[in-house]
Amino acid sequence: MSNLNREVLCVILGGGAGSRLYPLTAKRSKPAVPLGGKYRLIDIPISNCLNSGYNRIFVLTQFNSASLNRHIKNSYHFDAFGPGFVDILAAEQTPTNKDWFQGTADAVRQVMTRLDEYDYNYVLILSGDQLYQMDLAAFLQQHLDKESELTIATIPVIAEEATGFGIMKVNQNNEIESFIEKPGEDILNDWTSEVPEKYAAEQKNFLASMGIYLFKKESLKQLFELNPSEVDFGKGIIPFAINNLYKVHSYAYDGYWTDIGTIRSFFEANLELAMPLPRFNLYDAHNQVFTRSRMLSPSKILGSQCTHVLLGEGCIINAKEISQSVIGVRSRIGRGSVIRRVIMMGLDQYENIEALISQEIIPKGIGEDCHIENAILDINCRIGNNVVIKGSEKLEDMETETYSVVDGIVVIKKSVAIPAGTKIGDV
């Protein structure tokens, strides 16, 4: 670890209630949502930090944080003789503050006293619900080269996406000259930027904030002091910094990045991981994705036809067919079942299946002769035999006790039981 890396503290924002990812966030925070068959969303920013040489990491939590806390505790253990850590900083009441985190800036403001227990000169702030691989050391190097007080990671986006992001304009020196948070469609034309040719060809003419910020410590503290009532970086702190002549620069990121903000974006990003050459590379020797080491047995496939499948450890697969799907750890799929475009998040533990069947209890996993398509099965679901679940764009959004339909995708809720013969969706 270089001396420069020792000057950086990383702060990962755990996010709010995650309502757009409901029902996956009904009992967990957004960063704790499973990803890619064996990971959690929080593993992505933590891995980016570790791969870049930054190993002093805080995760700020507030809503439904129990499973996130447990995952971090079980996953990230460092040498007792080294400085590295991944610590949870939960929203807490203090003599001077009785409120929960009110926004991104307020969350960091409230934990500054905890950060000041360490030696540091720079604060790297990241989101806990994005999928990307970034060299954060290069991010820091530009920050130093430009003598910035704040550097914002940016990426070009199309007009339909621009209304959901902070949009900015930069000059030839990468200085941010103007910034607007989530502009309306009526003023979008005023916020186009010159972008590299490959992005212009894709009509990605708007420069969006990725929600990744690098602050000089003293500048961050000063901005907080001058804006005691501002609770959000995008709506308050960043515009103030730009308008008051702070040195604010853009770091142009040229790689794959997606904001896992909705069920549809989560679904598509996961399924792409099972394709031959996904844009997010889980097999990069230099950018490993770290997570909990479970010491599970190898997965067992018994006569199944598998095409474009990402399979976690410890699975027992008897399915007739699985295609373009992500199957999580310890998953069990019965004989004759057909699984297409499905995210199955797996099981927390194995069961004695024969004993459960003798008690007329549906075992965890997918039973025999099922047909499941365009669906997400949350952890520990119990799907009986001959169940048909088919998501479709024809379906309207709906909510039931055991499942939701969101943007045409059927989401079976965590730990629910679906009786044999049930038909759900476009059947």
C-alpha positions in Angstrom: 0.0 0.0 0.0 1.6 3.3 -1.1 1.8 6.3 1.1 -0.6 8.1 -1.2 -3.3 5.4 -0.8 -3.0 5.9 3.0 -4.3 9.4 2.5 -7.7 8.2 1.2 -10.8 7.1 3.2 -13.5 5.4 1.2 -17.2 6.0 2.1 -19.8 3.8 0.4 -23.4 5.1 0.7 -25.9 2.3 1.6 -28.8 4.2 0.0 -32.3 4.9 1.1 -35.3 2.6 1.3 -34.7 1.3 -2.3 -38.4 1.5 -3.2 -37.7 1.1 -7.0 -36.1 -2.3 -6.3 -39.1 -3.5 -4.3 -39.8 -6.4 -3.5 -36.1 -7.3 -3.4 -35.6 -4.5 -0.9 -38.6 -5.4 1.3 -36.3 -7.1 3.9 -32.9 -5.9 2.9 -31.1 -2.8 1.8 -30.2 -2.2 -1.8 -26.5 -3.0 -1.4 -27.4 -6.3 0.1 -29.4 -7.5 -2.9 -27.8 -10.7 -4.4 -25.9 -10.4 -7.7 -24.4 -12.8 -10.2 -25.2 -16.0 -8.4 -22.9 -15.6 -5.4 -22.2 -11.8 -4.8 -24.0 -8.9 -3.3 -24.2 -5.4 -4.9 -22.0 -4.0 -2.1 -19.2 -6.3 -3.2 -18.8 -4.2 -6.4 -17.7 -0.8 -4.8 -15.7 -2.6 -2.1 -13.8 -4.7 -4.8 -13.2 -1.5 -6.8 -11.6 0.1 -3.8 -9.5 -3.0 -2.9 -8.3 -3.5 -6.5 -7.2 0.1 -6.6 -5.2 -0.2 -3.4 -7.7 1.5 -1.0 -8.4 -0.7 2.0 -9.9 1.8 4.6 -13.5 1.5 3.8 -16.7 2.6 5.6 -20.2 1.5 4.6 -23.0 3.9 5.7 -26.2 2.0 6.5 -29.7 2.9 7.6 -32.6 1.0 6.1 -33.0 -2.8 6.5 -29.3 -3.1 7.2 -29.1 -6.4 9.2 -28.3 -8.7 6.2 -25.8 -6.1 4.8 -24.1 -5.9 8.2 -23.9 -9.7 8.4 -22.5 -10.1 4.8 -19.8 -7.5 5.4 -18.9 -9.1 8.8 -18.6 -12.5 7.2 -16.8 -11.4 4.1 -14.1 -8.9 4.7 -11.3 -9.8 7.1 -7.9 -8.2 7.0 -4.5 -8.9 8.4 -4.5 -8.0 12.1 -1.2 -6.3 11.7 -2.3 -4.1 8.7 -4.4 -0.9 8.5 -7.2 -2.3 6.3 -10.8 -2.6 7.3 -14.4 -2.5 6.0 -16.5 -1.1 8.8 -20.2 -0.3 9.1 -21.3 3.2 10.1 -25.0 3.1 10.9 -27.2 6.1 11.3 -27.1 7.0 15.0 -28.6 9.6 17.3 -26.1 11.8 19.1 -26.3 14.7 21.5 -26.1 17.1 18.6 -28.3 15.2 16.1 -31.5 13.2 16.6 -32.2 12.5 12.9 -31.5 9.6 10.5 -29.5 10.4 7.4 -31.6 12.9 5.4 -29.6 12.5 2.1 -26.2 11.7 0.6 -24.5 14.8 1.9 -26.2 14.6 5.3 -25.0 11.0 5.7 -21.4 11.9 5.2 -21.7 15.1 7.3 -23.0 13.0 10.2 -20.1 10.6 10.2 -17.3 13.1 9.8 -16.5 12.9 13.4 -15.9 9.1 12.9 -13.7 9.7 9.9 -11.6 12.2 11.8 -10.4 9.4 14.1 -8.1 8.5 11.2 -5.3 10.3 9.3 -6.5 11.2 5.7 -6.5 14.0 3.2 -9.1 12.7 0.7 -12.6 11.3 0.9 -13.7 9.0 -1.9 -17.5 8.7 -1.9 -19.2 5.8 -3.8 -22.6 4.4 -4.3 -23.5 0.9 -3.0 -25.8 -0.1 -5.9 -23.8 0.2 -9.2 -22.2 -2.3 -11.5 -18.8 -1.2 -12.9 -15.0 -1.7 -12.7 -13.0 1.4 -12.3 -9.3 2.2 -11.6 -9.9 4.5 -8.6 -6.1 5.1 -8.4 -6.2 6.8 -11.8 -9.2 8.8 -10.5 -7.1 10.0 -7.6 -4.1 10.8 -9.8 -6.2 13.1 -12.0 -7.6 14.8 -8.9 -4.0 15.5 -7.8 -2.8 16.5 -11.3 -5.6 19.1 -11.6 -5.2 20.2 -8.0 -8.9 19.6 -7.7 -11.0 20.2 -4.6 -13.8 18.0 -5.9 -13.7 15.5 -8.8 -16.8 13.8 -10.1 -16.8 10.6 -12.2 -18.9 11.1 -15.3 -20.2 9.0 -18.2 -22.2 10.0 -21.3 -25.9 8.9 -21.4 -28.9 9.2 -23.8 -31.7 11.7 -23.4 -34.1 9.2 -21.9 -31.6 8.5 -19.1 -30.4 12.1 -18.5 -33.6 13.1 -16.6 -32.6 10.7 -13.8 -29.0 11.9 -13.3 -27.0 15.0 -12.4 -26.0 16.5 -15.8 -23.0 18.8 -16.3 -21.0 20.8 -18.8 -17.2 20.9 -18.8 -14.6 22.9 -20.5 -11.5 21.7 -22.3 -9.6 21.4 -19.0 -12.3 19.1 -17.7 -13.5 21.8 -15.3 -17.2 21.6 -14.6 -18.7 24.9 -15.4 -22.4 24.1 -14.8 -24.4 21.3 -13.2 -28.1 20.5 -12.8 -29.7 17.7 -10.9 -32.3 15.6 -12.9 -33.2 18.2 -15.5 -36.7 18.2 -17.0 -37.4 17.1 -20.6 -38.3 20.7 -21.5 -34.7 22.0 -20.9 -32.7 18.9 -21.9 -31.6 20.5 -25.2 -29.7 23.1 -23.2 -27.5 20.5 -21.5 -25.9 18.5 -24.4 -22.1 18.2 -24.4 -19.4 17.4 -26.8 -18.6 13.7 -26.3 -16.2 11.2 -28.0 -17.4 10.1 -31.4 -18.4 6.5 -30.3 -20.8 8.0 -27.7 -22.2 10.6 -30.1 -23.0 7.7 -32.5 -25.1 6.1 -29.8 -26.8 9.5 -29.1 -25.2 9.7 -25.6 -24.9 13.4 -25.7 -25.4 14.2 -22.0 -22.6 14.1 -19.4 -24.0 12.4 -16.3 -22.6 12.1 -12.8 -22.0 8.6 -11.7 -22.5 9.5 -8.0 -18.7 8.9 -7.4 -17.0 11.8 -5.8 -13.5 12.5 -4.6 -13.2 15.5 -2.1 -10.2 17.1 -0.7 -10.8 16.8 3.1 -10.6 20.5 4.0 -12.8 21.5 1.0 -15.5 19.0 2.0 -15.5 20.3 5.6 -15.7 23.9 4.4 -18.6 23.1 2.0 -20.5 21.4 4.9 -19.9 24.5 7.1 -21.1 26.9 4.4 -24.2 24.8 3.7 -25.4 23.5 7.0 -28.9 22.8 5.8 -28.0 21.1 2.5 -28.6 17.4 2.7 -27.8 16.2 -0.8 -24.6 16.4 -2.9 -26.3 16.6 -6.3 -29.0 19.1 -5.3 -27.0 21.3 -3.0 -23.3 20.8 -2.3 -22.1 20.3 -5.9 -24.0 23.3 -7.4 -22.7 25.5 -4.6 -19.1 24.4 -5.1 -19.3 25.1 -8.9 -21.0 28.5 -8.4 -18.6 29.6 -5.8 -15.4 28.9 -7.9 -14.2 25.7 -6.1 -11.9 23.7 -8.4 -14.4 21.0 -9.6 -13.4 18.6 -12.4 -14.9 15.8 -14.3 -13.2 12.4 -14.5 -14.4 10.9 -17.8 -15.0 7.2 -17.3 -14.7 5.1 -20.4 -16.1 1.7 -19.5 -19.2 -0.3 -18.6 -21.4 1.2 -15.8 -25.0 0.7 -14.9 -27.1 2.0 -12.1 -29.0 -0.9 -10.5 -31.9 1.3 -9.6 -34.9 -0.7 -10.9 -36.1 -4.3 -11.2 -35.7 -4.1 -15.0 -32.1 -2.8 -14.8 -31.2 -5.4 -12.1 -32.8 -8.2 -14.2 -31.0 -7.3 -17.5 -27.6 -6.6 -15.8 -27.7 -10.0 -14.1 -28.7 -12.0 -17.2 -26.0 -10.3 -19.3 -23.4 -11.8 -16.9 -24.4 -15.2 -18.2 -23.6 -14.3 -21.9 -20.3 -15.3 -23.6 -18.8 -11.8 -23.4 -20.6 -9.6 -20.9 -19.6 -6.0 -20.5 -18.9 -6.6 -16.8 -16.1 -9.1 -16.6 -16.2 -11.5 -13.6 -13.1 -13.3 -14.9 -10.6 -10.4 -14.9 -7.5 -11.5 -13.0 -6.6 -7.9 -12.2 -10.0 -6.8 -11.1 -11.3 -9.6 -8.9 -14.7 -9.3 -7.4 -14.5 -10.2 -3.7 -17.2 -11.7 -1.6 -17.9 -14.2 1.2 -16.0 -17.5 1.1 -18.6 -20.1 1.8 -16.6 -23.3 1.4 -19.4 -25.0 -0.6 -19.3 -28.2 -2.5 -19.0 -28.1 -6.4 -22.3 -27.8 -8.3 -23.7 -31.0 -9.7 -25.6 -31.1 -13.1 -27.5 -34.2 -13.9 -28.5 -34.5 -17.5 -29.6 -30.8 -18.0 -29.2 -28.8 -21.2 -27.6 -25.6 -20.1 -27.1 -22.6 -22.5 -25.7 -19.3 -21.2 -26.0 -20.1 -17.5 -24.1 -18.6 -14.6 -24.1 -21.2 -11.9 -23.2 -20.6 -8.2 -21.5 -23.2 -6.0 -23.2 -26.0 -4.2 -26.1 -26.5 -6.6 -27.9 -29.7 -7.5 -29.5 -29.4 -11.0 -31.8 -32.0 -12.5 -33.6 -29.6 -14.8 -34.5 -30.5 -18.4 -33.4 -27.1 -19.7 -31.8 -23.9 -18.3 -31.1 -21.0 -20.6 -29.9 -17.4 -20.2 -30.2 -17.6 -16.4 -28.3 -16.9 -13.2 -28.6 -19.7 -10.6 -27.5 -18.8 -7.1 -25.6 -20.8 -4.5 -27.2 -24.1 -3.1 -30.0 -24.0 -5.7 -32.0 -27.1 -6.2 -34.0 -27.6 -9.5 -36.1 -30.8 -10.0 -36.4 -33.1 -13.0 -38.2 -32.0 -16.1 -38.2 -28.3 -15.2 -37.6 -25.6 -17.9 -35.9 -22.4 -16.7 -35.5 -19.5 -19.2 -34.4 -15.9 -18.4 -34.6 -16.5 -14.7 -32.6 -15.1 -11.7 -32.7 -17.7 -9.0 -31.0 -16.3 -5.9 -30.4 -19.6 -4.2 -30.7 -20.9 -0.7 -29.2 -20.1 2.7 -28.9 -23.7 3.7 -29.6 -27.3 2.6 -32.6 -29.3 3.8 -33.5 -32.9 4.3 -35.8 -33.1 1.3 -37.2 -36.6 2.0 -38.2 -35.6 5.5 -40.0 -32.4 4.3 -41.9 -34.3 1.6 -43.0 -36.9 4.1 -44.5 -34.0 6.1 -46.1 -32.5 3.0 -43.8 -29.4 3.2 -42.5 -28.0 -0.1 -38.7 -28.2 -0.1 -36.7 -25.1 -0.9 -35.8 -24.7 -4.6 -37.7 -25.5 -7.7 -39.7 -28.8 -7.9 -40.2 -31.1 -10.9 -41.8 -30.4 -14.3 -42.0 -26.6 -13.7 -41.8 -24.0 -16.4 -40.4 -20.6 -15.2 -39.6 -17.8 -17.6 -38.8 -14.0 -17.2 -38.8 -14.2 -13.4 -36.8 -13.5 -10.3 -36.9 -16.0 -7.4 -35.7 -14.4 -4.2 -33.7 -16.4 -1.6 -35.2 -19.5 0.0 -38.3 -19.8 -2.3 -40.2 -23.0 -2.2 -41.6 -23.9 -5.7 -43.8 -27.0 -5.8 -44.1 -29.4 -8.7 -45.8 -28.5 -12.0 -45.7 -24.8 -11.3 -45.8 -22.4 -14.3 -44.5 -18.8 -13.8 -44.2 -16.6 -17.0 -43.4 -13.0 -17.0 -44.3 -11.0 -20.1 -44.5 -7.4 -21.3 -48.3 -8.0 -21.6 -48.6 -8.1 -17.8 -49.6 -5.1 -15.8 -47.8 -4.3 -12.6 -49.4 -5.9 -9.6 -48.8 -6.9 -5.9 -49.8 -10.1 -4.1 -48.8 -11.7 -0.8 -46.3 -14.1 -2.5 -45.2 -12.3 -5.7 -45.1 -9.0 -7.5 -45.1 -8.2 -11.2 -42.8 -5.3 -12.1 -42.2 -4.1 -15.6 -43.3 -7.5 -17.0 -41.0 -9.5 -14.6 -42.6 -11.8 -12.0 -40.7 -11.5 -8.7 -41.3 -14.3 -6.3 -40.8 -12.9 -2.8 -38.2 -14.1 -0.3 -38.9 -17.4 1.5 -42.5 -17.8 0.2 -44.0 -21.2 -0.9 -45.8 -21.6 -4.2 -48.0 -24.7 -4.1 -47.9 -27.5 -6.8 -49.8 -26.7 -9.9 -49.9 -22.9 -9.4 -49.9 -20.8 -12.6 -48.6 -17.2 -12.4 -48.3 -14.6 -15.1 -48.9 -14.9 -18.9 -50.1 -18.6 -18.9 
